[in-house]
Amino acid sequence: MKKVFIVSFLLFIGFSFLSGCSVRHGDFSVLSNKLVNVSNFELSKADRAKGIVGEDVQHVIIFIPTSGPPTLEGALDDAIAKGGGDVITDAVVESWGFYIPYIYGQNGWRVTGDVVKTRKN
């Protein structure tokens, strides 16, 4: 009985170290960090790159981060660059992370949506 309890406890601790976290911050109709004039632009009829995912990730090795903290702006810039546009429609914003103590971890921001180009150039 004692062995079963100890093994169960150790498995619980082990799996809790391997767990991660993801937080959905919201769904947005239109999202951009660029100056965009959409007053004379029909957004619903525009060509779009669907399902683009942009991320800004920070890696943590042992306990030392390899870069500065990830930002929503970095993930948004990545998605816009991948899609070749300047506005994201139907956007979903998430932050996430995991850490295995004293070994490795990641945390970051993720933006998923359809990228639309509103500018001519």
Beta strands, then each sheet from edge to edge (+ up, - down):
strand 1: 20-31
strand 2: 48-61
strand 3: 64-65
strand 4: 87-100
strand 5: 104-116
sheet 1: 1+ 4- 5+ 2- 3+
end
